[in-house]
Amino acid sequence: QVQLVESGGGLVPPGGSLRLSCAASGSSISIYAMGWHRQAPGKQRELVAHITSGGSTNYADSVKGRFTISRDNAKNTVYLQMNSLKPEDTAVYYCNAQRTRFGVTYEYWGQGTQVTVSS
């Protein structure tokens, strides 16, 4: 079992920056692929950024060049640095941990943190 707690959300003007954190407990995240997802009102949840246990990353096209995902396994924490924020980035951001072992996928979610981009 992995418990995930997101923090760092808030209200920021367009063009601003935020750094989200996802603190894990219950298990080391070093063996998990980690992701940040978001869900805007009336829309489906979408993958924003993903980092494998080996450190490889990928991003949604809408955030490439603006967002950076990173992990600190020693602190059991994953981060999402968000720069040049736009109003369309407004959403609840969720942290996700995923691991597949012997054909079984284990997936855990945090409760989410609200990000609002508005002047």
DSSP file (Angstrom, degrees, kcal/mol; ACC not computed):
  #  RESIDUE AA STRUCTURE BP1 BP2  ACC     N-H-->O    O-->H-N    N-H-->O    O-->H-N    TCO  KAPPA ALPHA  PHI   PSI    X-CA   Y-CA   Z-CA
    1    1 A Q              0   0    0      0, 0.0     2,-0.4     0, 0.0   107,-0.1   0.000 360.0 360.0 360.0 139.3    0.0    0.0    0.0
    2    2 A V        -     0   0    0     24,-0.1     2,-0.5    95,-0.1    24,-0.2  -0.996 360.0-156.7-126.5 128.3    1.1    3.5   -0.8
    3    3 A Q  E     -A   25   0A   0     22,-2.9    22,-2.0    -2,-0.4     2,-0.4  -0.906  13.1-164.2-102.7 132.5   -0.4    6.6    0.6
    4    4 A L  E     -A   24   0A   0     -2,-0.5   107,-0.5   105,-0.4     2,-0.5  -0.956   8.7-173.3-121.6 133.9    0.0    9.8   -1.5
    5    5 A V  E     -A   23   0A   0     18,-2.0    18,-2.6    -2,-0.4     2,-0.2  -0.971  10.4-156.0-129.8 117.0   -0.5   13.4   -0.3
    6    6 A E  E     +A   22   0A   0     -2,-0.5     2,-0.3    16,-0.2    16,-0.2  -0.592  18.9 164.6 -88.5 151.7   -0.3   16.3   -2.7
    7    7 A S  E     +A   21   0A   0     14,-2.1    14,-2.7    -2,-0.2   106,-0.1  -0.966  39.5  69.5-154.4 167.3    0.5   19.8   -1.8
    8    8 A G        +     0   0    0     -2,-0.3    11,-0.3     1,-0.3    14,-0.0   0.376  62.0 132.7 103.7  -3.9    1.6   23.1   -3.3
    9    9 A G        +     0   0    0     12,-0.1     2,-0.3     9,-0.1    -1,-0.3  -0.189  22.3 118.1 -72.6 172.4   -1.6   24.0   -5.2
   10   10 A G  E     -d  115   0B   0    104,-0.8   106,-2.8   103,-0.1     2,-0.5  -0.987  62.2 -46.4 162.9-166.7   -3.1   27.5   -5.1
   11   11 A L  E     +d  116   0B   0     -2,-0.3   106,-0.2   104,-0.2   104,-0.0  -0.851  53.7 167.7 -99.8 129.6   -4.1   30.6   -7.0
   12   12 A V  E     -d  117   0B   0    104,-2.6   106,-1.8    -2,-0.5     3,-0.1  -0.997  33.0-115.5-142.0 142.8   -1.6   32.0   -9.5
   13   13 A P    >   -     0   0    0      0, 0.0     3,-2.2     0, 0.0    72,-0.2  -0.368  51.2 -78.0 -74.4 158.8   -1.8   34.6  -12.2
   14   14 A P  T 3  S+     0   0    0      0, 0.0    72,-0.2     0, 0.0     3,-0.1  -0.289 122.2  28.1 -54.6 138.3   -1.2   33.7  -15.9
   15   15 A G  T 3  S+     0   0    0     70,-3.2    69,-0.6     1,-0.3    71,-0.1   0.285  99.2 120.0  90.0  -9.4    2.5   33.3  -16.5
   16   16 A G    <   -     0   0    0     -3,-2.2    69,-2.3    69,-0.2     2,-0.3  -0.089  55.1-124.6 -81.3-177.0    3.2   32.4  -13.0
   17   17 A S        -     0   0    0     66,-0.2     2,-0.3    67,-0.2    66,-0.2  -0.928  20.2-179.4-131.1 152.5    4.8   29.3  -11.5
   18   18 A L  E     - B   0  82A   0     64,-2.2    64,-3.2    -2,-0.3     2,-0.5  -0.981  16.5-147.1-144.0 152.3    3.9   26.6   -8.9
   19   19 A R  E     - B   0  81A   0    -11,-0.3     2,-0.3    -2,-0.3    62,-0.2  -0.966  15.6-159.5-122.8 115.1    5.7   23.6   -7.6
   20   20 A L  E     - B   0  80A   0     60,-2.7    60,-2.2    -2,-0.5     2,-0.4  -0.685   5.2-159.7 -90.5 145.3    3.5   20.7   -6.6
   21   21 A S  E     -AB   7  79A   0    -14,-2.7   -14,-2.1    -2,-0.3     2,-0.4  -0.942   9.2-163.0-123.0 148.0    4.8   18.0   -4.3
   22   22 A C  E     -AB   6  78A   0     56,-2.3    56,-2.0    -2,-0.4     2,-0.5  -0.921  11.3-163.2-131.2 105.1    3.5   14.4   -3.8
   23   23 A A  E     -AB   5  77A   0    -18,-2.6   -18,-2.0    -2,-0.4     2,-0.3  -0.775   8.7-157.8 -93.6 128.7    4.7   12.9   -0.5
   24   24 A A  E     +A    4   0A   0     52,-2.7     2,-0.3    -2,-0.5   -20,-0.2  -0.768  13.8 174.2-107.2 150.0    4.4    9.1   -0.3
   25   25 A S  E     +A    3   0A   0    -22,-2.0   -22,-2.9    -2,-0.3     3,-0.0  -0.959  55.4  48.0-144.6 163.5    4.3    6.8    2.7
   26   26 A G  S    S+     0   0    0     -2,-0.3     2,-0.3   -24,-0.2   -24,-0.1   0.059 115.1  22.8  95.0 -25.4    3.8    3.1    3.3
   27   27 A S  S    S-     0   0    0    -24,-0.2     2,-0.3    49,-0.1   -24,-0.1  -0.973  89.5 -91.7-164.3 155.2    6.2    2.0    0.7
   28   28 A S    >   -     0   0    0     -2,-0.3     3,-0.7     1,-0.1    -3,-0.1  -0.566  24.8-149.5 -72.8 135.2    9.3    3.3   -1.2
   29   29 A I  G >  S+     0   0    0     -2,-0.3     3,-2.2    44,-0.2    -1,-0.1   0.526  78.0  95.6 -80.9  -3.7    8.3    5.0   -4.4
   30   30 A S  G 3  S+     0   0    0      1,-0.3    -1,-0.2    43,-0.2    43,-0.1   0.771  86.5  46.1 -60.7 -24.5   11.6    3.9   -6.0
   31   31 A I  G <  S+     0   0    0     -3,-0.7     2,-0.4     2,-0.1    -1,-0.3   0.396 103.1  84.7 -96.8   2.9   10.0    0.8   -7.5
   32   32 A Y  S <  S-     0   0    0     -3,-2.2     2,-0.4    20,-0.1    67,-0.2  -0.811  73.8-130.3-108.4 144.2    6.9    2.7   -8.8
   33   33 A A  E     -E   98   0B   0     65,-2.8    65,-2.7    -2,-0.4     2,-0.4  -0.749  35.3-152.8 -77.7 139.0    6.3    4.7  -11.9
   34   34 A M  E     +EF  97  51B   0     17,-2.8    17,-3.0    -2,-0.4     2,-0.3  -0.900  16.1 179.4-121.7 146.4    4.8    8.0  -10.8
   35   35 A G  E     -EF  96  50B   0     61,-2.5    61,-2.4    -2,-0.4     2,-0.5  -0.974  24.3-140.3-143.6 157.7    2.5   10.4  -12.6
   36   36 A W  E     +EF  95  49B   0     13,-2.8    12,-3.0    -2,-0.3    13,-1.8  -0.983  27.0 177.6-114.8 129.8    0.7   13.7  -12.3
   37   37 A H  E     -EF  94  47B   0     57,-2.9    57,-3.0    -2,-0.5     2,-0.3  -0.829   9.4-156.8-122.5 162.6   -2.8   13.8  -13.7
   38   38 A R  E     -EF  93  46B   0      8,-2.4     8,-2.9    -2,-0.3     2,-0.4  -0.988   7.6-161.2-142.4 155.3   -5.3   16.6  -13.8
   39   39 A Q  E     -E   92   0B   0     53,-2.1    53,-2.3    -2,-0.3     6,-0.2  -0.955   8.0-163.1-139.0 117.5   -9.1   17.0  -14.0
   40   40 A A    >   -     0   0    0      4,-0.4     3,-2.3    -2,-0.4    51,-0.1  -0.609  45.5 -75.6 -91.9 157.5  -10.8   20.2  -15.0
   41   41 A P  T 3  S+     0   0    0      0, 0.0    -1,-0.1     0, 0.0     3,-0.1  -0.286 118.7   6.4 -55.3 129.9  -14.5   20.8  -14.3
   42   42 A G  T 3  S+     0   0    0      1,-0.2     2,-0.3    -3,-0.1    -3,-0.0   0.518 113.6 100.5  77.4   4.6  -16.6   18.9  -16.8
   43   43 A K  S <  S-     0   0    0     -3,-2.3    -1,-0.2     1,-0.0     2,-0.1  -0.810  75.4-102.4-121.2 161.7  -13.6   17.1  -18.4
   44   44 A Q        -     0   0    0     -2,-0.3    -4,-0.4     1,-0.1     2,-0.2  -0.438  45.9 -94.7 -76.9 155.0  -12.0   13.7  -18.1
   45   45 A R        -     0   0    0     -6,-0.2     2,-0.3    -2,-0.1    -6,-0.2  -0.491  49.1-165.9 -67.5 137.9   -8.9   13.2  -16.0
   46   46 A E  E     -F   38   0B   0     -8,-2.9    -8,-2.4    -2,-0.2     2,-0.3  -0.949  24.2-108.6-131.2 150.0   -5.8   13.4  -18.2
   47   47 A L  E     +F   37   0B   0     -2,-0.3   -10,-0.3   -10,-0.2     3,-0.1  -0.602  32.6 174.8 -74.8 131.0   -2.2   12.5  -17.8
   48   48 A V  E     -     0   0B   0    -12,-3.0    12,-2.5     1,-0.4     2,-0.3   0.818  64.0  -7.9-100.8 -49.3    0.1   15.5  -17.5
   49   49 A A  E     -FG  36  59B   0    -13,-1.8   -13,-2.8    10,-0.2    -1,-0.4  -0.994  58.1-165.1-154.3 150.9    3.5   14.0  -16.8
   50   50 A H  E     -FG  35  58B   0      8,-2.4     8,-1.8    -2,-0.3     2,-0.4  -0.994   2.7-170.2-142.0 142.1    5.0   10.6  -16.1
   51   51 A I  E     -FG  34  57B   0    -17,-3.0   -17,-2.8    -2,-0.3     6,-0.2  -0.991  17.6-139.6-136.2 128.8    8.3    9.4  -14.7
   52   52 A T    >   -     0   0    0      4,-2.6     3,-1.3    -2,-0.4   -19,-0.1  -0.224  33.6-101.4 -77.7 171.7    9.4    5.8  -14.7
   53   53 A S  T 3  S+     0   0    0      1,-0.3   -21,-0.1   -22,-0.2    -1,-0.1   0.781 126.1  54.0 -63.0 -25.3   11.3    4.1  -11.8
   54   54 A G  T 3  S-     0   0    0      2,-0.1    -1,-0.3   -23,-0.1   -21,-0.1   0.526 123.7-104.0 -87.4  -6.3   14.4    4.6  -14.0
   55   55 A G    <   +     0   0    0     -3,-1.3     2,-0.2     1,-0.3    -2,-0.1   0.459  69.5 144.7 101.3   1.0   13.8    8.3  -14.4
   56   56 A S        -     0   0    0     -5,-0.0    -4,-2.6     1,-0.0    -1,-0.3  -0.524  32.1-158.4 -73.1 141.8   12.5    8.5  -18.0
   57   57 A T  E     -G   51   0B   0     -6,-0.2     2,-0.3    -2,-0.2    -6,-0.2  -0.854  18.4-180.0-123.2 154.6    9.9   11.2  -18.4
   58   58 A N  E     -G   50   0B   0     -8,-1.8    -8,-2.4    -2,-0.3     2,-0.3  -0.981  10.3-160.7-148.7 156.0    7.1   12.0  -20.8
   59   59 A Y  E     -G   49   0B   0     -2,-0.3   -10,-0.2   -10,-0.2     2,-0.1  -0.921  28.0-100.7-135.5 152.9    4.6   14.8  -21.0
   60   60 A A    >>  -     0   0    0    -12,-2.5     3,-1.8    -2,-0.3     4,-1.0  -0.485  40.3-117.9 -65.2 145.9    1.3   15.8  -22.5
   61   61 A D  T 34 S+     0   0    0      1,-0.3     3,-0.5     2,-0.2    -1,-0.1   0.845 111.9  63.6 -56.3 -34.1    1.8   17.9  -25.5
   62   62 A S  T 34 S+     0   0    0      1,-0.2    -1,-0.3     3,-0.0   -14,-0.1   0.673 112.4  33.1 -67.9 -16.9   -0.1   20.8  -23.8
   63   63 A V  T X> S+     0   0    0     -3,-1.8     3,-2.4   -15,-0.2     4,-2.2   0.451  82.3 129.1-118.9  -3.3    2.5   21.1  -21.1
   64   64 A K  T 3< S+     0   0    0     -4,-1.0     4,-0.1    -3,-0.5   -15,-0.0  -0.289  80.9  15.4 -57.5 134.2    5.8   20.2  -22.9
   65   65 A G  T 34 S+     0   0    0      2,-0.4    -1,-0.3     1,-0.1     3,-0.1   0.285 125.6  60.4  85.3 -10.7    8.4   22.8  -22.3
   66   66 A R  T <4 S+     0   0    0     -3,-2.4    17,-1.9     1,-0.2     2,-0.3   0.704  97.5  52.1-115.0 -34.6    6.5   24.3  -19.4
   67   67 A F  E  <  -C   82   0A   0     -4,-2.2    -2,-0.4    15,-0.2     2,-0.4  -0.801  58.9-167.5-109.2 147.6    6.2   21.5  -16.8
   68   68 A T  E     -C   81   0A   0     13,-2.4    13,-3.0    -2,-0.3     2,-0.4  -0.984   5.6-157.7-135.5 125.4    8.9   19.3  -15.4
   69   69 A I  E     +C   80   0A   0     -2,-0.4     2,-0.3    11,-0.2    11,-0.2  -0.810  20.7 166.5 -98.5 141.6    8.4   16.2  -13.4
   70   70 A S  E     -C   79   0A   0      9,-1.8     9,-2.8    -2,-0.4     2,-0.4  -0.965  20.3-146.5-147.9 164.0   11.1   14.9  -11.0
   71   71 A R  E     -C   78   0A   0     -2,-0.3     2,-0.5     7,-0.2     7,-0.2  -0.991   8.2-164.0-137.3 145.0   11.5   12.4   -8.2
   72   72 A D  E >>> -C   77   0A   0      5,-3.1     5,-1.9    -2,-0.4     3,-0.7  -0.878   8.6-175.7-124.7  95.4   13.5   12.3   -5.1
   73   73 A N  T 345S+     0   0    0     -2,-0.5     3,-0.4     1,-0.3   -44,-0.2   0.821  82.1  60.4 -65.0 -30.0   13.5    8.7   -3.9
   74   74 A A  T 345S+     0   0    0      1,-0.2    -1,-0.3    -3,-0.1    -2,-0.0   0.847 113.9  36.5 -65.8 -32.0   15.4    9.5   -0.8
   75   75 A K  T <45S-     0   0    0     -3,-0.7    -1,-0.2     2,-0.2    -2,-0.2   0.427 106.7-129.0 -95.9  -1.0   12.6   11.8    0.3
   76   76 A N  T  <5 +     0   0    0     -4,-0.7   -52,-2.7    -3,-0.4     2,-0.4   0.903  67.2 126.6  53.9  44.1    9.9    9.5   -1.2
   77   77 A T  E   < -BC  23  72A   0     -5,-1.9    -5,-3.1   -54,-0.2     2,-0.4  -0.976  48.3-156.9-137.9 143.9    8.5   12.5   -3.0
   78   78 A V  E     -BC  22  71A   0    -56,-2.0   -56,-2.3    -2,-0.4     2,-0.3  -0.937  16.7-158.4-118.3 145.1    7.6   13.4   -6.6
   79   79 A Y  E     -BC  21  70A   0     -9,-2.8    -9,-1.8    -2,-0.4     2,-0.4  -0.855  14.7-159.8-123.2 155.4    7.4   17.0   -7.8
   80   80 A L  E     -BC  20  69A   0    -60,-2.2   -60,-2.7    -2,-0.3     2,-0.6  -0.905  11.1-161.1-133.4 108.1    5.8   18.9  -10.7
   81   81 A Q  E     -BC  19  68A   0    -13,-3.0   -13,-2.4    -2,-0.4     2,-0.5  -0.792  11.1-167.0 -87.6 122.3    7.4   22.2  -11.5
   82   82 A M  E     +BC  18  67A   0    -64,-3.2   -64,-2.2    -2,-0.6     2,-0.3  -0.950  10.2 174.0-118.0 116.9    4.8   24.3  -13.5
   83   83 A N        +     0   0    0    -17,-1.9   -66,-0.2    -2,-0.5   -67,-0.2  -0.764  59.4  22.8-116.4 163.4    6.0   27.4  -15.3
   84   84 A S  S    S-     0   0    0    -69,-0.6    -1,-0.2    -2,-0.3   -68,-0.2   0.909  84.7-159.5  49.2  49.4    4.3   29.8  -17.7
   85   85 A L        -     0   0    0    -69,-2.3   -70,-3.2    -3,-0.2   -69,-0.2  -0.266   8.0-158.4 -66.3 146.5    0.9   28.8  -16.3
   86   86 A K    >   -     0   0    0    -72,-0.2     3,-2.3   -71,-0.1     4,-0.3  -0.838  31.8-109.7-120.8 156.9   -2.2   29.4  -18.4
   87   87 A P  G >  S+     0   0    0      0, 0.0     3,-1.7     0, 0.0    30,-0.4   0.842 117.6  63.2 -55.1 -32.2   -5.8   29.6  -17.4
   88   88 A E  G 3  S+     0   0    0      1,-0.3   -48,-0.0   -48,-0.0    -3,-0.0   0.555  88.6  69.8 -73.3  -5.1   -6.4   26.3  -19.2
   89   89 A D  G <  S+     0   0    0     -3,-2.3    -1,-0.3    28,-0.1     2,-0.2   0.525  70.8 120.5 -82.8  -6.8   -4.1   24.6  -16.7
   90   90 A T    <   +     0   0    0     -3,-1.7     2,-0.3    -4,-0.3    26,-0.2  -0.409  41.0 105.3 -61.6 125.1   -6.7   25.2  -14.0
   91   91 A A  E    S- H   0 115B   0     24,-2.0    24,-2.7    -2,-0.2     2,-0.5  -0.968  76.2 -78.9-178.9 170.9   -7.7   21.8  -12.6
   92   92 A V  E     -EH  39 114B   0    -53,-2.3   -53,-2.1    -2,-0.3     2,-0.5  -0.864  48.0-145.9 -88.6 128.3   -7.4   19.5   -9.6
   93   93 A Y  E     -EH  38 113B   0     20,-3.1    20,-1.9    -2,-0.5     2,-0.4  -0.844  14.4-165.4-103.5 130.3   -4.0   17.8   -9.9
   94   94 A Y  E     -E   37   0B   0    -57,-3.0   -57,-2.9    -2,-0.5     2,-0.3  -0.901  12.8-140.0-118.0 141.1   -3.6   14.2   -8.7
   95   95 A C  E     -E   36   0B   0     -2,-0.4    15,-2.0   -59,-0.2     2,-0.4  -0.767  22.2-167.8 -95.3 145.7   -0.5   12.2   -8.0
   96   96 A N  E     -EI  35 109B   0    -61,-2.4   -61,-2.5    -2,-0.3     2,-0.4  -0.995  12.8-164.0-138.7 138.7   -0.4    8.5   -9.1
   97   97 A A  E     +EI  34 108B   0     11,-2.2    11,-2.4    -2,-0.4     2,-0.4  -0.986  15.8 179.9-122.6 135.3    1.9    5.6   -8.3
   98   98 A Q  E     +EI  33 107B   0    -65,-2.7   -65,-2.8    -2,-0.4     2,-0.3  -0.996   9.6 168.3-141.2 140.2    1.8    2.5  -10.5
   99   99 A R  E     - I   0 106B   0      7,-2.3     7,-3.6    -2,-0.4     2,-0.5  -0.981  17.8-153.5-149.5 136.3    3.6   -0.8  -10.5
  100  100 A T  E     + I   0 105B   0     -2,-0.3     2,-0.4     5,-0.3     5,-0.2  -0.954  19.8 171.6-113.1 126.7    3.1   -4.0  -12.4
  101  101 A R  E >   - I   0 104B   0      3,-2.9     3,-2.0    -2,-0.5    -2,-0.0  -0.989  68.1 -12.2-139.3 126.5    4.3   -7.2  -10.8
  102  102 A F  T 3  S-     0   0    0     -2,-0.4    -1,-0.1     1,-0.3     3,-0.1   0.872 129.5 -53.2  51.5  40.9    3.6  -10.8  -12.0
  103  103 A G  T 3  S+     0   0    0      1,-0.2     2,-0.5    -3,-0.0    -1,-0.3   0.441 115.7 113.6  80.5  -1.2    1.0   -9.4  -14.3
  104  104 A V  E <   -I  101   0B   0     -3,-2.0    -3,-2.9     2,-0.0     2,-0.5  -0.905  56.5-146.4-108.0 129.8   -0.9   -7.6  -11.6
  105  105 A T  E     -I  100   0B   0     -2,-0.5     2,-0.5    -5,-0.2    -5,-0.3  -0.826   8.1-162.4 -98.3 128.0   -1.0   -3.8  -11.7
  106  106 A Y  E     +I   99   0B   0     -7,-3.6    -7,-2.3    -2,-0.5     2,-0.4  -0.937  14.3 179.1-108.3 127.8   -1.0   -1.9   -8.4
  107  107 A E  E     -I   98   0B   0     -2,-0.5     2,-0.3    -9,-0.2    -9,-0.2  -0.994   7.9-175.0-137.4 136.1   -2.2    1.7   -8.6
  108  108 A Y  E     -I   97   0B   0    -11,-2.4   -11,-2.2    -2,-0.4     2,-0.3  -0.956   5.3-161.6-132.1 148.0   -2.6    4.4   -6.0
  109  109 A W  E     -I   96   0B   0     -2,-0.3  -105,-0.4   -13,-0.2   -13,-0.2  -0.943  11.7-135.8-129.6 148.5   -4.0    7.9   -6.1
  110  110 A G        -     0   0    0    -15,-2.0  -105,-0.2    -2,-0.3     3,-0.1  -0.327  33.8-105.3 -86.9-178.7   -3.7   11.0   -3.9
  111  111 A Q        -     0   0    0   -107,-0.5  -106,-0.1     1,-0.2   -17,-0.1   0.640  62.0-118.9 -85.7 -16.1   -6.7   13.2   -3.0
  112  112 A G        -     0   0    0    -17,-0.1     2,-0.4   -20,-0.0   -18,-0.2   0.004  13.5-120.8  98.8 155.6   -5.6   16.0   -5.3
  113  113 A T  E     - H   0  93B   0    -20,-1.9   -20,-3.1  -106,-0.1     2,-0.3  -0.999  26.4-120.1-136.9 135.9   -4.6   19.6   -5.0
  114  114 A Q  E     - H   0  92B   0     -2,-0.4  -104,-0.8   -22,-0.2     2,-0.5  -0.571  23.5-170.9 -81.4 131.9   -6.4   22.5   -6.7
  115  115 A V  E     -dH  10  91B   0    -24,-2.7   -24,-2.0    -2,-0.3     2,-0.5  -0.991   4.7-176.2-119.3 123.8   -4.5   24.7   -9.1
  116  116 A T  E     -d   11   0B   0   -106,-2.8  -104,-2.6    -2,-0.5     2,-0.7  -0.980   8.9-166.1-123.7 122.8   -6.3   27.9  -10.3
  117  117 A V  E     +d   12   0B   0     -2,-0.5     2,-0.3   -30,-0.4   -27,-0.2  -0.919  36.0 128.3-110.3 109.9   -4.7   30.1  -12.9
  118  118 A S              0   0    0   -106,-1.8    -2,-0.1    -2,-0.7   -32,-0.0  -0.992 360.0 360.0-160.1 148.9   -6.5   33.4  -13.0
  119  119 A S              0   0    0     -2,-0.3    -1,-0.1  -106,-0.2  -108,-0.0   0.427 360.0 360.0 -92.9 360.0   -5.8   37.2  -12.9
